[in-house]
């Protein structure tokens, strides 16, 4: 599994791409799959299992199914070792930084300091400058080290990068940013837990066979939306072990959907959900291997987004990237609907995608409710540059 996560929302069943409705004319009828309320089909690169690479996910949950597939690239391949921004990175080499973590005593220090932070209640913040901190003696007593001298050695390996000393009447210690990230990853099981759980029913009809037989299947920290009847896998994306532990069967589908729709929205807004760096977007045709699975009359347009720093990538139907746009949210609210309540694998049959031009790229994403139509125009980078509301007579 690679460090870079490529999420791909592939419109195997995404929104239809027939000509969108225009003022005074009715929208084209959706094809049996394209444009219908179908789930998004997300899969790993090999499309045969849910054990793809971490950051390579595909989600096509636009108007219909969404295919999410990891692409298997690594962070190094994505950025060629270049740093984003203007400041030179400070700190140890990656091999030294990770080498310092290779001891259970040191892991215990991070866990103990993380526990100290969790003990700080809202009412305590600011009242005591040592709230959330631990002294050398506190940390030593909580450790499995045999001697204080041996423990001091291990603490020195963490000092400066994972923990920092806060001078007072005596030395106190707290987590740094890096230490906090590692401690949370340990607690969440990010690097240690592999979750496989029984299938969970999903309350949405299959966009292909129209039976209510969708379910979530989870294996090795990847979760798929698939149909029991037609055996079509609609979406496969990673989901953290901590998410599986804290959400029961009834809540898992919603949590899984919200987790990924916010990641898509964040990347579409130009911010990497992995590292916070800048993201570049580009509209494109779906890959040939996925295009072959689309209905013949369905044209699809993807938005490919790549982090300039960590190499995290996401590809999805352009429709999924605009679900949180203010014009879309407002349009649905005006019709007493909340588009945010529609899961990625079933956002509605009313969506259409149309390529207006390719030189330069201009994509029209449209949705219709009752007699009202909302058009959104996207440029080459996938940015909404204009919106238009109209009424079909």
N, C-alpha and C positions, 0 to 999 in steps of 0.2 A: 504494500500500500504506500503510495507516495505522499509526500508532505503537502503538495499543492493539490487543492481540491478544485476540480473543474465541474461545475454544475451545468448540465445541459438540459434545457427544457425543450424537448423536441416535439414539434407539433404533429405527431403521428395522427393525433386526433385533435389538434388545436383548432383555433378559430378558423372558419372558412375564409377563403381568400377570393371569393367571387367579388364582382364589383359592388362596392358598398352603396347603401341607399343614399340618394340625393334628394334635395328638396323637390317635393312634388311627385316623387316616384317611389314605388315600394321597393324594398331591398330584395335582392335575389334570394330564392329559396335555398336553404342550406342543403348540402348533400347528406346522405344517410349518416356519414361520420363527420365530415368537415362541418364546423359551425354548429353542431348539435351539442347538447349538454353532455359532453363526453369527458371522461377523466383524462388527466395528463399522463402520458406514458414516460416514465423515467427509468432509465436503465444504465448499468455500467457499460464500459466500452465493449466488452465481449458480448453484451446483450444476451448472455446465456445464464448469468447468475447475478446475485446481488453482491458479489464480492469484488467490486471494481475499486478504483482508486479513490481515496478520501475526498478529493476536491474536484472530482470530475463527475458532475451529476447533470442529468438532463431532465427537464420538466416541460411537458407540453400542456399543461392544464389550462390553456386558454379556453376558448369556447367549447372545446371538446377535450379529448385525452391529451396528456402532455407526456412526452418521453424525456426523462432525465437520465443522462448518461455521463459518467465520468470519462474524461479523455485520456487519463493516464500519464499526463505530463508531470514532470517534477518541478519544484520551485526553481531549481537551477536552470532547467531548460526554458522556463518561462521568462527569466530576467537576465540570463547570461552573466550573473554575478554583479550587475550594476545596482547601485543604490539610488533610491528615489530621493528627491529633495536636495537641499543645498548643504546640509550639515553632514560631516563625516561621522560614521558610526563610531561610538566609543564603547570599549569593553573588551573582554577576552575573546580569543578566537573560539568559534563554535565547539571545536573539539575539547578545548580547555573548559569552556562553560559547562558542557554536558558531562565531562569527566568529573567535575567537582560534585556531581550528584550521585556518583556511583558508590554510595555507602548508606546503610540503613540508619546510622546515627544522624547523618546529615538530613536524611529525609524526615527523621523524627523532629529535628529542629524546625523545619518548615511547617510540619503539621502542628507543632505546638504553638508557633507564632500565629498561624492561621486561626487556631482555636482561641488564642488571646483576642484577636480582632473580632471574632464572632461573639465573644462575651460582652463586648461593649454595646450597651443599649443606647437608644436614642437620647435618653435622659442623661447619659453619662458623658456624651461627647462634649469636649471642651471643659468639663469640670475637673478633670485630672489629666495632667500632661503625660502621665505614664499609663493611661488607659489603653489597652490593646498592646502593651509592651511586655517583655519578659526580661528579667535579669539573667546574668550568667548562671547564677545559682538555680534559678527557676528552670532554666533549660537543661542544666546538668541533671537535676533531680528527676526530670521527666524523661531522661534518656536512658539507654541501656549501656552507656559507657562505664567501664570499670573504674577509671580514675579521672580526676579533674584535668590532669595534664593531657591525657589522651583525648578527652572531650574538647579541650581548648584547641587542639590541633585540627579537629574536624570543623570546629566553628570558624577557624581562620580560613579554611578553604571556601567557606560560604560568604565570609565578611567582604563587603564591598560590592558584590554583584547580586547575591540573593538575599542577604541581610545587611543591615547597617547598624552601627553603634550610635546610640543617642546618649550623649554625655549629660549627666546630672550629678547628684551627689555620688551616685554609683552608675556603672555602665548598664544601660538598658539596650535591648535589641528590638528591631522591628523588621518587617519584610520590605524589600524593595519591590519595584514593579515586576521585575523578573521573578523574584521569589514568590510573589503573590500569584502570578500566572501558573507557576509550576505547582504550587500548593493546591490551587483550585483544580488543576488538571488531575492531580493525584486523587483528590476527593471525588471528582466526577468520574473517575475511572477511564479517562480519555486514552491513556496509554496501556492500561492493564486489563480492562474488562471487555469481553466479547459477549454480546447479548443476542440470544435467540429465544423467541417466544412464540406461543401458539397464535394462530391466525385470529384477527379481530375483525368482526363484521363492520362494514362501512355502509351508512344509510344513504346511498346514492345508486341510481341504476347504472348498469354498464352501458357506455355509449355505443358499443358495437352490437351486442345482442339484446339490449334493453331489459335484461333481467336484473333483479335486485340481488345480485350475487357477488358484489364487490367485497373485498376484504383486504386488510393490511397483513402482510407477511414479513416478519423480521428475522434476519439471520446475519450474524457477525457484524452487528451495528449498521446494517443496511435494511431499509424498510421499503417494501414494494406495495403498490396498490394493484390488485389483480382480480380477474373474474373467475369464479369457480366453474361457471357453465361453459363459456367459450374459451377458457384457459388463456385469455389475452392478458399480458402484463402491461399495465398502463403507465406505471411510474416507479422508479427505483431511486432512492436517495439515501444518503447516510443520516443517521439520527443518533445523537450522543447516548452513551450508556446511562448517564444520569437522567436523561429524559425518559428512558424506559423504566428506570427504577421509580421515578416519582409520579408517573401518569398511569392510572389503571386503564383497563380495556375501554371503558366508556369515554375516557378523556383523551386517549392516545391519538385518534384521527385528527381531532381539532389541534392538539399540540403539534403534531407533525406538520400539518398544513400551515399553522401560524409561524412555526420555526422557519420554514422555507420561503413563504411569501414575503417575510420581512427581509430575508437575505437577498432575494431577488430585487426587492424595492431599494434596498441600500446600495446594491451594485448599480442599479439603473440610475441612482442618484449620484453616482461617481465616487462612492466610498467602499473600500473593501471590507467585508464583514470579518475577515480573518485578521488583518493587520492595520486597518484604518487608512491605508495609502490610497492614492488616486487610482481610479479605474477608467480605462478607455473602452468605449463601446463602438460597435460597428454592425450595421445591418447586413445580412447575407442570406443566401439561399440555404436550405437545410442540406446536410451532407448527403451524398448519393445513396449511401446505404440506408438512410432513414427515408429518403424521398421515395424509394421503391415501395415502402410500406404505406404510403399515403394514397388516398383515393385519387383516381386519375384526374378528376376534375377539381382537385383541391390544390391550390397554390399556397405555399407557406412561406413566411418570412421569419427569420430568426434574428435575435439580437445577441451578438457575441461580445462578452465583456471580460476584460483581462486586467488584473491588478499589475501595475507597473513595478511593484516592489517584490511581493512574495510569489507572484506567478499564479495566484488563484484565478480560475476561470469559470465563467458561467455562460451557458448558451440556453436561450429560451425563446418561445414565440414572442413576438413584439407585444402581443396582447397582454401577456402576463406582466410585462414591464410597466404598463400604464394603469393597472388596476387601482393603484393608490393615488393616481393623479387627482388633484382637487376637482377638476372638471368632471371626472368620472364619478367620484364619490358624491358630488353635488347632484349630478344627473340622476343617479339611482335614488338618492334621498328624496328628490322631487317626485319620485314615483313610489314613495314609501317602501323602498327596498334598500338593503345594506349590502353592497357588493363585497364587502369584507367578510361577509358570512358565507360566501360561496367558496368552496374549497378549490384548490388549484386543479384538481382532476375533474371539476364540474362547475365552471364559471358561467355557463349559460350558452344557449343555442343562438343567441342574438348577435354574437360577435362576428365581424368580418375583417379580413386583412386584404389589402390591395396594393400592389406595386404601381405607383403612379409614374415613376421614372427611375432609371438606374444611373444616369449621367446628368446631374448628380442623383444619388439615391433619394427618393421621397416615397415614404410608405404611409398609406391611409389606413387607420384602424377605426372601425365604425361599430356602433352598437345601437340597437333600436329597442325601445320600450313603448308599447302601445303605438301611437302615431308619431312619436318624437324620436329624432335621430341625433346622435352625437358623433361627430367626426373629429379625429385627432390626427394631425400630420406630423410625421417624424422625419428627421433628417438622417444623414449618413451615420452619425454617432448614436442614433436612437433617441435623440432629444425631441420632446414635443415642442414644436415651434409655433403651432397654431391649433386652435380648436374652433369648431363650428357646430351650433345647434340649429336644427331645422325641424319642420313638421311635414309629414307625408300627407298629402291631400287625398 
